[in-house]
């Protein structure tokens, strides 16, 4: 995708805040608003892939009720730590 970085950032922010379930809106939206700019290019790609996952799976992963796929473990760990620190 040949997308302007600012456009991508806004798009990912919108997708973070408009998940479909309020719980994941709050978890991912807050994470994005406070930590999104700190993600490097490869982390942005991974985060974008993470946003394609179902809210039910995401909630299980961030709540510790399910094990995320290995490729998402570091990112889920950051999201969980962020939620704990800001909550």
PDB file of N, CA, C and O in Angstrom:
ATOM      1  N   UNK A   1       0.843  -1.175   0.000  1.00  0.00           N
ATOM      2  CA  UNK A   1       0.000   0.000   0.000  1.00  0.00           C
ATOM      3  C   UNK A   1       0.887   1.236   0.000  1.00  0.00           C
ATOM      4  O   UNK A   1       1.795   1.347   0.824  1.00  0.00           O
ATOM      5  N   UNK A   2       0.640   2.148  -0.897  1.00  0.00           N
ATOM      6  CA  UNK A   2       1.387   3.394  -0.982  1.00  0.00           C
ATOM      7  C   UNK A   2       0.558   4.488  -0.327  1.00  0.00           C
ATOM      8  O   UNK A   2      -0.191   5.203  -0.992  1.00  0.00           O
ATOM      9  N   UNK A   3       0.703   4.606   0.981  1.00  0.00           N
ATOM     10  CA  UNK A   3      -0.138   5.499   1.774  1.00  0.00           C
ATOM     11  C   UNK A   3       0.719   6.496   2.528  1.00  0.00           C
ATOM     12  O   UNK A   3       1.771   6.142   3.062  1.00  0.00           O
ATOM     13  N   UNK A   4       0.278   7.722   2.572  1.00  0.00           N
ATOM     14  CA  UNK A   4       0.938   8.757   3.336  1.00  0.00           C
ATOM     15  C   UNK A   4       1.004   8.330   4.800  1.00  0.00           C
ATOM     16  O   UNK A   4       0.006   7.838   5.326  1.00  0.00           O
ATOM     17  N   UNK A   5       2.147   8.499   5.483  1.00  0.00           N
ATOM     18  CA  UNK A   5       2.259   8.078   6.885  1.00  0.00           C
ATOM     19  C   UNK A   5       1.216   8.722   7.798  1.00  0.00           C
ATOM     20  O   UNK A   5       0.704   8.062   8.702  1.00  0.00           O
ATOM     21  N   UNK A   6       0.896   9.983   7.581  1.00  0.00           N
ATOM     22  CA  UNK A   6      -0.124  10.642   8.407  1.00  0.00           C
ATOM     23  C   UNK A   6      -1.493  10.025   8.182  1.00  0.00           C
ATOM     24  O   UNK A   6      -2.262   9.853   9.128  1.00  0.00           O
ATOM     25  N   UNK A   7      -1.799   9.695   6.948  1.00  0.00           N
ATOM     26  CA  UNK A   7      -3.076   9.063   6.634  1.00  0.00           C
ATOM     27  C   UNK A   7      -3.148   7.694   7.297  1.00  0.00           C
ATOM     28  O   UNK A   7      -4.181   7.323   7.855  1.00  0.00           O
ATOM     29  N   UNK A   8      -2.058   6.949   7.236  1.00  0.00           N
ATOM     30  CA  UNK A   8      -2.029   5.632   7.866  1.00  0.00           C
ATOM     31  C   UNK A   8      -2.222   5.754   9.371  1.00  0.00           C
ATOM     32  O   UNK A   8      -2.974   4.985   9.970  1.00  0.00           O
ATOM     33  N   UNK A   9      -1.547   6.712   9.976  1.00  0.00           N
ATOM     34  CA  UNK A   9      -1.663   6.898  11.417  1.00  0.00           C
ATOM     35  C   UNK A   9      -3.113   7.205  11.805  1.00  0.00           C
ATOM     36  O   UNK A   9      -3.633   6.630  12.761  1.00  0.00           O
ATOM     37  N   UNK A  10      -3.759   8.099  11.074  1.00  0.00           N
ATOM     38  CA  UNK A  10      -5.161   8.429  11.354  1.00  0.00           C
ATOM     39  C   UNK A  10      -6.074   7.218  11.142  1.00  0.00           C
ATOM     40  O   UNK A  10      -6.995   6.985  11.925  1.00  0.00           O
ATOM     41  N   UNK A  11      -5.816   6.455  10.086  1.00  0.00           N
ATOM     42  CA  UNK A  11      -6.630   5.274   9.790  1.00  0.00           C
ATOM     43  C   UNK A  11      -6.499   4.235  10.903  1.00  0.00           C
ATOM     44  O   UNK A  11      -7.500   3.672  11.347  1.00  0.00           O
ATOM     45  N   UNK A  12      -5.280   3.982  11.349  1.00  0.00           N
ATOM     46  CA  UNK A  12      -5.079   3.018  12.426  1.00  0.00           C
ATOM     47  C   UNK A  12      -5.709   3.499  13.729  1.00  0.00           C
ATOM     48  O   UNK A  12      -6.227   2.695  14.505  1.00  0.00           O
ATOM     49  N   UNK A  13      -5.667   4.798  13.968  1.00  0.00           N
ATOM     50  CA  UNK A  13      -6.329   5.351  15.143  1.00  0.00           C
ATOM     51  C   UNK A  13      -7.834   5.139  15.082  1.00  0.00           C
ATOM     52  O   UNK A  13      -8.457   4.765  16.076  1.00  0.00           O
ATOM     53  N   UNK A  14      -8.407   5.377  13.928  1.00  0.00           N
ATOM     54  CA  UNK A  14      -9.849   5.172  13.747  1.00  0.00           C
ATOM     55  C   UNK A  14     -10.207   3.705  13.969  1.00  0.00           C
ATOM     56  O   UNK A  14     -11.189   3.398  14.645  1.00  0.00           O
ATOM     57  N   UNK A  15      -9.418   2.810  13.405  1.00  0.00           N
ATOM     58  CA  UNK A  15      -9.673   1.373  13.573  1.00  0.00           C
ATOM     59  C   UNK A  15      -9.485   0.932  15.019  1.00  0.00           C
ATOM     60  O   UNK A  15     -10.138  -0.009  15.470  1.00  0.00           O
ATOM     61  N   UNK A  16      -8.602   1.601  15.748  1.00  0.00           N
ATOM     62  CA  UNK A  16      -8.376   1.270  17.154  1.00  0.00           C
ATOM     63  C   UNK A  16      -9.568   1.670  18.011  1.00  0.00           C
ATOM     64  O   UNK A  16      -9.926   0.955  18.946  1.00  0.00           O
ATOM     65  N   UNK A  17     -10.179   2.794  17.703  1.00  0.00           N
ATOM     66  CA  UNK A  17     -11.289   3.308  18.496  1.00  0.00           C
ATOM     67  C   UNK A  17     -12.652   2.796  18.055  1.00  0.00           C
ATOM     68  O   UNK A  17     -13.625   2.942  18.795  1.00  0.00           O
ATOM     69  N   UNK A  18     -12.748   2.213  16.897  1.00  0.00           N
ATOM     70  CA  UNK A  18     -14.041   1.741  16.395  1.00  0.00           C
ATOM     71  C   UNK A  18     -13.970   0.252  16.056  1.00  0.00           C
ATOM     72  O   UNK A  18     -14.060  -0.158  14.899  1.00  0.00           O
ATOM     73  N   UNK A  19     -13.806  -0.528  17.107  1.00  0.00           N
ATOM     74  CA  UNK A  19     -13.606  -1.967  16.962  1.00  0.00           C
ATOM     75  C   UNK A  19     -14.911  -2.723  16.763  1.00  0.00           C
ATOM     76  O   UNK A  19     -14.990  -3.620  15.923  1.00  0.00           O
ATOM     77  N   UNK A  20     -15.911  -2.373  17.514  1.00  0.00           N
ATOM     78  CA  UNK A  20     -17.148  -3.136  17.495  1.00  0.00           C
ATOM     79  C   UNK A  20     -17.599  -3.484  18.891  1.00  0.00           C
ATOM     80  O   UNK A  20     -18.796  -3.607  19.148  1.00  0.00           O
ATOM     81  N   UNK A  21     -16.638  -3.647  19.812  1.00  0.00           N
ATOM     82  CA  UNK A  21     -16.987  -3.829  21.218  1.00  0.00           C
ATOM     83  C   UNK A  21     -16.351  -2.697  22.009  1.00  0.00           C
ATOM     84  O   UNK A  21     -15.214  -2.301  21.751  1.00  0.00           O
ATOM     85  N   UNK A  22     -17.089  -2.195  22.956  1.00  0.00           N
ATOM     86  CA  UNK A  22     -16.614  -1.055  23.742  1.00  0.00           C
ATOM     87  C   UNK A  22     -15.333  -1.392  24.502  1.00  0.00           C
ATOM     88  O   UNK A  22     -14.443  -0.552  24.636  1.00  0.00           O
ATOM     89  N   UNK A  23     -15.248  -2.627  24.997  1.00  0.00           N
ATOM     90  CA  UNK A  23     -14.045  -3.021  25.741  1.00  0.00           C
ATOM     91  C   UNK A  23     -12.788  -2.867  24.893  1.00  0.00           C
ATOM     92  O   UNK A  23     -11.783  -2.322  25.350  1.00  0.00           O
ATOM     93  N   UNK A  24     -12.854  -3.348  23.662  1.00  0.00           N
ATOM     94  CA  UNK A  24     -11.670  -3.267  22.809  1.00  0.00           C
ATOM     95  C   UNK A  24     -11.458  -1.852  22.283  1.00  0.00           C
ATOM     96  O   UNK A  24     -10.321  -1.457  22.027  1.00  0.00           O
ATOM     97  N   UNK A  25     -12.540  -1.077  22.117  1.00  0.00           N
ATOM     98  CA  UNK A  25     -12.375   0.344  21.774  1.00  0.00           C
ATOM     99  C   UNK A  25     -11.504   1.010  22.832  1.00  0.00           C
ATOM    100  O   UNK A  25     -10.555   1.724  22.509  1.00  0.00           O
ATOM    101  N   UNK A  26     -11.834   0.771  24.089  1.00  0.00           N
ATOM    102  CA  UNK A  26     -11.106   1.411  25.180  1.00  0.00           C
ATOM    103  C   UNK A  26      -9.674   0.915  25.293  1.00  0.00           C
ATOM    104  O   UNK A  26      -8.751   1.709  25.478  1.00  0.00           O
ATOM    105  N   UNK A  27      -9.487  -0.385  25.184  1.00  0.00           N
ATOM    106  CA  UNK A  27      -8.133  -0.943  25.311  1.00  0.00           C
ATOM    107  C   UNK A  27      -7.239  -0.464  24.164  1.00  0.00           C
ATOM    108  O   UNK A  27      -6.177   0.113  24.395  1.00  0.00           O
ATOM    109  N   UNK A  28      -7.678  -0.707  22.932  1.00  0.00           N
ATOM    110  CA  UNK A  28      -6.830  -0.379  21.784  1.00  0.00           C
ATOM    111  C   UNK A  28      -6.808   1.118  21.490  1.00  0.00           C
ATOM    112  O   UNK A  28      -5.776   1.651  21.084  1.00  0.00           O
ATOM    113  N   UNK A  29      -7.924   1.794  21.687  1.00  0.00           N
ATOM    114  CA  UNK A  29      -7.959   3.234  21.435  1.00  0.00           C
ATOM    115  C   UNK A  29      -7.013   3.989  22.349  1.00  0.00           C
ATOM    116  O   UNK A  29      -6.249   4.845  21.906  1.00  0.00           O
ATOM    117  N   UNK A  30      -7.074   3.663  23.619  1.00  0.00           N
ATOM    118  CA  UNK A  30      -6.172   4.328  24.578  1.00  0.00           C
ATOM    119  C   UNK A  30      -4.714   3.988  24.300  1.00  0.00           C
ATOM    120  O   UNK A  30      -3.843   4.857  24.344  1.00  0.00           O
ATOM    121  N   UNK A  31      -4.458   2.723  24.016  1.00  0.00           N
ATOM    122  CA  UNK A  31      -3.087   2.331  23.676  1.00  0.00           C
ATOM    123  C   UNK A  31      -2.599   3.132  22.469  1.00  0.00           C
ATOM    124  O   UNK A  31      -1.495   3.676  22.484  1.00  0.00           O
ATOM    125  N   UNK A  32      -3.422   3.201  21.434  1.00  0.00           N
ATOM    126  CA  UNK A  32      -3.021   3.902  20.216  1.00  0.00           C
ATOM    127  C   UNK A  32      -2.764   5.376  20.492  1.00  0.00           C
ATOM    128  O   UNK A  32      -1.745   5.917  20.064  1.00  0.00           O
ATOM    129  N   UNK A  33      -3.672   6.028  21.198  1.00  0.00           N
ATOM    130  CA  UNK A  33      -3.530   7.460  21.452  1.00  0.00           C
ATOM    131  C   UNK A  33      -2.263   7.781  22.228  1.00  0.00           C
ATOM    132  O   UNK A  33      -1.634   8.813  21.994  1.00  0.00           O
ATOM    133  N   UNK A  34      -1.887   6.907  23.144  1.00  0.00           N
ATOM    134  CA  UNK A  34      -0.752   7.198  24.004  1.00  0.00           C
ATOM    135  C   UNK A  34       0.557   6.556  23.555  1.00  0.00           C
ATOM    136  O   UNK A  34       1.630   7.035  23.921  1.00  0.00           O
ATOM    137  N   UNK A  35       0.490   5.488  22.776  1.00  0.00           N
ATOM    138  CA  UNK A  35       1.720   4.775  22.411  1.00  0.00           C
ATOM    139  C   UNK A  35       1.904   4.582  20.909  1.00  0.00           C
ATOM    140  O   UNK A  35       2.969   4.144  20.474  1.00  0.00           O
ATOM    141  N   UNK A  36       0.904   4.894  20.123  1.00  0.00           N
ATOM    142  CA  UNK A  36       0.969   4.640  18.681  1.00  0.00           C
ATOM    143  C   UNK A  36       2.138   5.314  17.984  1.00  0.00           C
ATOM    144  O   UNK A  36       2.775   4.716  17.117  1.00  0.00           O
ATOM    145  N   UNK A  37       2.422   6.549  18.356  1.00  0.00           N
ATOM    146  CA  UNK A  37       3.520   7.275  17.706  1.00  0.00           C
ATOM    147  C   UNK A  37       4.881   6.686  18.014  1.00  0.00           C
ATOM    148  O   UNK A  37       5.850   6.960  17.306  1.00  0.00           O
ATOM    149  N   UNK A  38       4.968   5.882  19.056  1.00  0.00           N
ATOM    150  CA  UNK A  38       6.249   5.271  19.436  1.00  0.00           C
ATOM    151  C   UNK A  38       6.527   3.975  18.674  1.00  0.00           C
ATOM    152  O   UNK A  38       7.632   3.440  18.755  1.00  0.00           O
ATOM    153  N   UNK A  39       5.530   3.461  17.928  1.00  0.00           N
ATOM    154  CA  UNK A  39       5.735   2.214  17.192  1.00  0.00           C
ATOM    155  C   UNK A  39       6.584   2.464  15.957  1.00  0.00           C
ATOM    156  O   UNK A  39       6.358   3.427  15.224  1.00  0.00           O
ATOM    157  N   UNK A  40       7.566   1.593  15.729  1.00  0.00           N
ATOM    158  CA  UNK A  40       8.378   1.709  14.521  1.00  0.00           C
ATOM    159  C   UNK A  40       7.629   1.064  13.344  1.00  0.00           C
ATOM    160  O   UNK A  40       6.532   0.533  13.517  1.00  0.00           O
ATOM    161  N   UNK A  41       8.220   1.115  12.168  1.00  0.00           N
ATOM    162  CA  UNK A  41       7.539   0.649  10.950  1.00  0.00           C
ATOM    163  C   UNK A  41       7.110  -0.814  11.044  1.00  0.00           C
ATOM    164  O   UNK A  41       5.989  -1.151  10.664  1.00  0.00           O
ATOM    165  N   UNK A  42       7.982  -1.681  11.541  1.00  0.00           N
ATOM    166  CA  UNK A  42       7.614  -3.098  11.631  1.00  0.00           C
ATOM    167  C   UNK A  42       6.529  -3.320  12.686  1.00  0.00           C
ATOM    168  O   UNK A  42       5.659  -4.174  12.515  1.00  0.00           O
ATOM    169  N   UNK A  43       6.580  -2.551  13.775  1.00  0.00           N
ATOM    170  CA  UNK A  43       5.540  -2.664  14.799  1.00  0.00           C
ATOM    171  C   UNK A  43       4.201  -2.144  14.274  1.00  0.00           C
ATOM    172  O   UNK A  43       3.148  -2.687  14.608  1.00  0.00           O
ATOM    173  N   UNK A  44       4.243  -1.095  13.455  1.00  0.00           N
ATOM    174  CA  UNK A  44       3.006  -0.605  12.840  1.00  0.00           C
ATOM    175  C   UNK A  44       2.385  -1.661  11.946  1.00  0.00           C
ATOM    176  O   UNK A  44       1.170  -1.854  11.953  1.00  0.00           O
ATOM    177  N   UNK A  45       3.221  -2.345  11.175  1.00  0.00           N
ATOM    178  CA  UNK A  45       2.716  -3.427  10.321  1.00  0.00           C
ATOM    179  C   UNK A  45       2.067  -4.524  11.164  1.00  0.00           C
ATOM    180  O   UNK A  45       0.992  -5.022  10.829  1.00  0.00           O
ATOM    181  N   UNK A  46       2.723  -4.889  12.246  1.00  0.00           N
ATOM    182  CA  UNK A  46       2.198  -5.927  13.129  1.00  0.00           C
ATOM    183  C   UNK A  46       0.903  -5.459  13.799  1.00  0.00           C
ATOM    184  O   UNK A  46      -0.049  -6.230  13.920  1.00  0.00           O
ATOM    185  N   UNK A  47       0.868  -4.202  14.233  1.00  0.00           N
ATOM    186  CA  UNK A  47      -0.329  -3.662  14.860  1.00  0.00           C
ATOM    187  C   UNK A  47      -1.496  -3.665  13.868  1.00  0.00           C
ATOM    188  O   UNK A  47      -2.628  -3.980  14.232  1.00  0.00           O
ATOM    189  N   UNK A  48      -1.210  -3.315  12.632  1.00  0.00           N
ATOM    190  CA  UNK A  48      -2.252  -3.339  11.611  1.00  0.00           C
ATOM    191  C   UNK A  48      -2.779  -4.765  11.411  1.00  0.00           C
ATOM    192  O   UNK A  48      -3.983  -4.965  11.251  1.00  0.00           O
ATOM    193  N   UNK A  49      -1.892  -5.738  11.419  1.00  0.00           N
ATOM    194  CA  UNK A  49      -2.320  -7.144  11.342  1.00  0.00           C
ATOM    195  C   UNK A  49      -3.169  -7.521  12.562  1.00  0.00           C
ATOM    196  O   UNK A  49      -4.172  -8.224  12.437  1.00  0.00           O
ATOM    197  N   UNK A  50      -2.756  -7.048  13.733  1.00  0.00           N
ATOM    198  CA  UNK A  50      -3.494  -7.332  14.958  1.00  0.00           C
ATOM    199  C   UNK A  50      -4.932  -6.800  14.869  1.00  0.00           C
ATOM    200  O   UNK A  50      -5.865  -7.436  15.357  1.00  0.00           O
ATOM    201  N   UNK A  51      -5.098  -5.646  14.251  1.00  0.00           N
ATOM    202  CA  UNK A  51      -6.430  -5.051  14.120  1.00  0.00           C
ATOM    203  C   UNK A  51      -7.361  -5.869  13.236  1.00  0.00           C
ATOM    204  O   UNK A  51      -8.572  -5.646  13.243  1.00  0.00           O
ATOM    205  N   UNK A  52      -6.823  -6.798  12.485  1.00  0.00           N
ATOM    206  CA  UNK A  52      -7.645  -7.676  11.647  1.00  0.00           C
ATOM    207  C   UNK A  52      -8.220  -8.845  12.437  1.00  0.00           C
ATOM    208  O   UNK A  52      -9.088  -9.560  11.937  1.00  0.00           O
ATOM    209  N   UNK A  53      -7.752  -9.046  13.651  1.00  0.00           N
ATOM    210  CA  UNK A  53      -8.227 -10.141  14.476  1.00  0.00           C
ATOM    211  C   UNK A  53      -9.586  -9.794  15.088  1.00  0.00           C
ATOM    212  O   UNK A  53      -9.943  -8.621  15.193  1.00  0.00           O
ATOM    213  N   UNK A  54     -10.328 -10.804  15.484  1.00  0.00           N
ATOM    214  CA  UNK A  54     -11.657 -10.576  16.071  1.00  0.00           C
ATOM    215  C   UNK A  54     -11.530  -9.975  17.464  1.00  0.00           C
ATOM    216  O   UNK A  54     -10.554 -10.211  18.175  1.00  0.00           O
ATOM    217  N   UNK A  55     -12.540  -9.194  17.836  1.00  0.00           N
ATOM    218  CA  UNK A  55     -12.553  -8.609  19.171  1.00  0.00           C
ATOM    219  C   UNK A  55     -12.562  -9.676  20.254  1.00  0.00           C
ATOM    220  O   UNK A  55     -11.948  -9.494  21.306  1.00  0.00           O
ATOM    221  N   UNK A  56     -13.248 -10.781  20.012  1.00  0.00           N
ATOM    222  CA  UNK A  56     -13.299 -11.848  21.004  1.00  0.00           C
ATOM    223  C   UNK A  56     -11.904 -12.422  21.264  1.00  0.00           C
ATOM    224  O   UNK A  56     -11.528 -12.654  22.413  1.00  0.00           O
ATOM    225  N   UNK A  57     -11.147 -12.648  20.199  1.00  0.00           N
ATOM    226  CA  UNK A  57      -9.777 -13.144  20.365  1.00  0.00           C
ATOM    227  C   UNK A  57      -8.903 -12.097  21.041  1.00  0.00           C
ATOM    228  O   UNK A  57      -8.159 -12.415  21.969  1.00  0.00           O
ATOM    229  N   UNK A  58      -8.988 -10.858  20.586  1.00  0.00           N
ATOM    230  CA  UNK A  58      -8.176  -9.788  21.175  1.00  0.00           C
ATOM    231  C   UNK A  58      -8.457  -9.644  22.668  1.00  0.00           C
ATOM    232  O   UNK A  58      -7.534  -9.519  23.473  1.00  0.00           O
ATOM    233  N   UNK A  59      -9.730  -9.662  23.028  1.00  0.00           N
ATOM    234  CA  UNK A  59     -10.085  -9.523  24.437  1.00  0.00           C
ATOM    235  C   UNK A  59      -9.522 -10.686  25.259  1.00  0.00           C
ATOM    236  O   UNK A  59      -9.006 -10.483  26.359  1.00  0.00           O
ATOM    237  N   UNK A  60      -9.622 -11.877  24.731  1.00  0.00           N
ATOM    238  CA  UNK A  60      -9.064 -13.040  25.437  1.00  0.00           C
ATOM    239  C   UNK A  60      -7.559 -12.877  25.625  1.00  0.00           C
ATOM    240  O   UNK A  60      -7.031 -13.201  26.688  1.00  0.00           O
ATOM    241  N   UNK A  61      -6.876 -12.387  24.622  1.00  0.00           N
ATOM    242  CA  UNK A  61      -5.422 -12.234  24.703  1.00  0.00           C
ATOM    243  C   UNK A  61      -5.021 -11.164  25.709  1.00  0.00           C
ATOM    244  O   UNK A  61      -4.125 -11.392  26.523  1.00  0.00           O
ATOM    245  N   UNK A  62      -5.671  -9.994  25.670  1.00  0.00           N
ATOM    246  CA  UNK A  62      -5.270  -8.918  26.584  1.00  0.00           C
ATOM    247  C   UNK A  62      -5.751  -9.166  28.007  1.00  0.00           C
ATOM    248  O   UNK A  62      -5.178  -8.622  28.951  1.00  0.00           O
ATOM    249  N   UNK A  63      -6.785  -9.971  28.178  1.00  0.00           N
ATOM    250  CA  UNK A  63      -7.274 -10.278  29.523  1.00  0.00           C
ATOM    251  C   UNK A  63      -6.563 -11.482  30.129  1.00  0.00           C
ATOM    252  O   UNK A  63      -6.765 -11.793  31.303  1.00  0.00           O
ATOM    253  N   UNK A  64      -5.735 -12.163  29.340  1.00  0.00           N
ATOM    254  CA  UNK A  64      -5.001 -13.323  29.836  1.00  0.00           C
ATOM    255  C   UNK A  64      -5.803 -14.611  29.822  1.00  0.00           C
ATOM    256  O   UNK A  64      -5.360 -15.625  30.361  1.00  0.00           O
ATOM    257  N   UNK A  65      -6.982 -14.579  29.208  1.00  0.00           N
ATOM    258  CA  UNK A  65      -7.827 -15.774  29.145  1.00  0.00           C
ATOM    259  C   UNK A  65      -7.510 -16.656  27.928  1.00  0.00           C
ATOM    260  O   UNK A  65      -8.026 -17.767  27.808  1.00  0.00           O
ATOM    261  N   UNK A  66      -6.674 -16.157  27.047  1.00  0.00           N
ATOM    262  CA  UNK A  66      -6.278 -16.913  25.872  1.00  0.00           C
ATOM    263  C   UNK A  66      -4.838 -16.587  25.519  1.00  0.00           C
ATOM    264  O   UNK A  66      -4.310 -15.544  25.906  1.00  0.00           O
ATOM    265  N   UNK A  67      -4.219 -17.478  24.789  1.00  0.00           N
ATOM    266  CA  UNK A  67      -2.824 -17.289  24.389  1.00  0.00           C
ATOM    267  C   UNK A  67      -2.784 -16.742  22.960  1.00  0.00           C
ATOM    268  O   UNK A  67      -3.327 -17.355  22.041  1.00  0.00           O
ATOM    269  N   UNK A  68      -2.136 -15.581  22.778  1.00  0.00           N
ATOM    270  CA  UNK A  68      -2.055 -15.022  21.430  1.00  0.00           C
ATOM    271  C   UNK A  68      -1.085 -15.810  20.558  1.00  0.00           C
ATOM    272  O   UNK A  68      -0.203 -16.501  21.069  1.00  0.00           O
ATOM    273  N   UNK A  69      -1.249 -15.704  19.239  1.00  0.00           N
ATOM    274  CA  UNK A  69      -0.246 -16.291  18.350  1.00  0.00           C
ATOM    275  C   UNK A  69       1.131 -15.702  18.669  1.00  0.00           C
ATOM    276  O   UNK A  69       1.244 -14.541  19.062  1.00  0.00           O
ATOM    277  N   UNK A  70       2.142 -16.491  18.499  1.00  0.00           N
ATOM    278  CA  UNK A  70       3.504 -16.090  18.864  1.00  0.00           C
ATOM    279  C   UNK A  70       3.892 -14.723  18.279  1.00  0.00           C
ATOM    280  O   UNK A  70       4.546 -13.927  18.952  1.00  0.00           O
ATOM    281  N   UNK A  71       3.496 -14.453  17.045  1.00  0.00           N
ATOM    282  CA  UNK A  71       3.915 -13.193  16.413  1.00  0.00           C
ATOM    283  C   UNK A  71       3.322 -11.964  17.091  1.00  0.00           C
ATOM    284  O   UNK A  71       3.834 -10.858  16.917  1.00  0.00           O
ATOM    285  N   UNK A  72       2.241 -12.142  17.870  1.00  0.00           N
ATOM    286  CA  UNK A  72       1.611 -11.016  18.551  1.00  0.00           C
ATOM    287  C   UNK A  72       1.989 -10.892  20.024  1.00  0.00           C
ATOM    288  O   UNK A  72       1.575  -9.936  20.681  1.00  0.00           O
ATOM    289  N   UNK A  73       2.755 -11.823  20.550  1.00  0.00           N
ATOM    290  CA  UNK A  73       3.031 -11.860  21.986  1.00  0.00           C
ATOM    291  C   UNK A  73       3.650 -10.557  22.485  1.00  0.00           C
ATOM    292  O   UNK A  73       3.175 -10.005  23.479  1.00  0.00           O
ATOM    293  N   UNK A  74       4.679 -10.053  21.838  1.00  0.00           N
ATOM    294  CA  UNK A  74       5.339  -8.824  22.306  1.00  0.00           C
ATOM    295  C   UNK A  74       4.391  -7.629  22.273  1.00  0.00           C
ATOM    296  O   UNK A  74       4.371  -6.818  23.199  1.00  0.00           O
ATOM    297  N   UNK A  75       3.618  -7.527  21.215  1.00  0.00           N
ATOM    298  CA  UNK A  75       2.684  -6.413  21.085  1.00  0.00           C
ATOM    299  C   UNK A  75       1.560  -6.513  22.126  1.00  0.00           C
ATOM    300  O   UNK A  75       1.202  -5.509  22.742  1.00  0.00           O
ATOM    301  N   UNK A  76       1.015  -7.685  22.321  1.00  0.00           N
ATOM    302  CA  UNK A  76      -0.027  -7.874  23.338  1.00  0.00           C
ATOM    303  C   UNK A  76       0.533  -7.559  24.719  1.00  0.00           C
ATOM    304  O   UNK A  76      -0.159  -6.971  25.549  1.00  0.00           O
ATOM    305  N   UNK A  77       1.773  -7.943  24.968  1.00  0.00           N
ATOM    306  CA  UNK A  77       2.416  -7.646  26.248  1.00  0.00           C
ATOM    307  C   UNK A  77       2.503  -6.137  26.465  1.00  0.00           C
ATOM    308  O   UNK A  77       2.246  -5.652  27.567  1.00  0.00           O
ATOM    309  N   UNK A  78       2.861  -5.399  25.426  1.00  0.00           N
ATOM    310  CA  UNK A  78       2.921  -3.930  25.521  1.00  0.00           C
ATOM    311  C   UNK A  78       1.550  -3.339  25.767  1.00  0.00           C
ATOM    312  O   UNK A  78       1.399  -2.431  26.585  1.00  0.00           O
ATOM    313  N   UNK A  79       0.549  -3.845  25.066  1.00  0.00           N
ATOM    314  CA  UNK A  79      -0.812  -3.329  25.239  1.00  0.00           C
ATOM    315  C   UNK A  79      -1.295  -3.595  26.658  1.00  0.00           C
ATOM    316  O   UNK A  79      -1.883  -2.717  27.289  1.00  0.00           O
ATOM    317  N   UNK A  80      -1.048  -4.810  27.167  1.00  0.00           N
ATOM    318  CA  UNK A  80      -1.440  -5.155  28.528  1.00  0.00           C
ATOM    319  C   UNK A  80      -0.717  -4.270  29.546  1.00  0.00           C
ATOM    320  O   UNK A  80      -1.333  -3.770  30.487  1.00  0.00           O
ATOM    321  N   UNK A  81       0.566  -4.083  29.360  1.00  0.00           N
ATOM    322  CA  UNK A  81       1.348  -3.243  30.281  1.00  0.00           C
ATOM    323  C   UNK A  81       0.863  -1.801  30.244  1.00  0.00           C
ATOM    324  O   UNK A  81       0.799  -1.133  31.276  1.00  0.00           O
ATOM    325  N   UNK A  82       0.529  -1.336  29.078  1.00  0.00           N
ATOM    326  CA  UNK A  82       0.029   0.026  28.932  1.00  0.00           C
ATOM    327  C   UNK A  82      -1.291   0.190  29.675  1.00  0.00           C
ATOM    328  O   UNK A  82      -1.497   1.175  30.383  1.00  0.00           O
ATOM    329  N   UNK A  83      -2.179  -0.780  29.508  1.00  0.00           N
ATOM    330  CA  UNK A  83      -3.472  -0.729  30.181  1.00  0.00           C
ATOM    331  C   UNK A  83      -3.332  -0.737  31.691  1.00  0.00           C
ATOM    332  O   UNK A  83      -4.075  -0.055  32.398  1.00  0.00           O
ATOM    333  N   UNK A  84      -2.388  -1.500  32.175  1.00  0.00           N
ATOM    334  CA  UNK A  84      -2.145  -1.586  33.617  1.00  0.00           C
ATOM    335  C   UNK A  84      -1.561  -0.266  34.129  1.00  0.00           C
ATOM    336  O   UNK A  84      -1.935   0.217  35.197  1.00  0.00           O
ATOM    337  N   UNK A  85      -0.646   0.302  33.356  1.00  0.00           N
ATOM    338  CA  UNK A  85       0.009   1.537  33.775  1.00  0.00           C
ATOM    339  C   UNK A  85      -0.935   2.731  33.724  1.00  0.00           C
ATOM    340  O   UNK A  85      -0.840   3.627  34.563  1.00  0.00           O
ATOM    341  N   UNK A  86      -1.852   2.758  32.746  1.00  0.00           N
ATOM    342  CA  UNK A  86      -2.717   3.927  32.591  1.00  0.00           C
ATOM    343  C   UNK A  86      -4.052   3.770  33.286  1.00  0.00           C
ATOM    344  O   UNK A  86      -4.794   4.741  33.437  1.00  0.00           O
ATOM    345  N   UNK A  87      -4.377   2.517  33.724  1.00  0.00           N
ATOM    346  CA  UNK A  87      -5.680   2.229  34.258  1.00  0.00           C
ATOM    347  C   UNK A  87      -5.882   2.642  35.652  1.00  0.00           C
ATOM    348  O   UNK A  87      -6.963   2.442  36.206  1.00  0.00           O
TER     349      UNK A  87
END
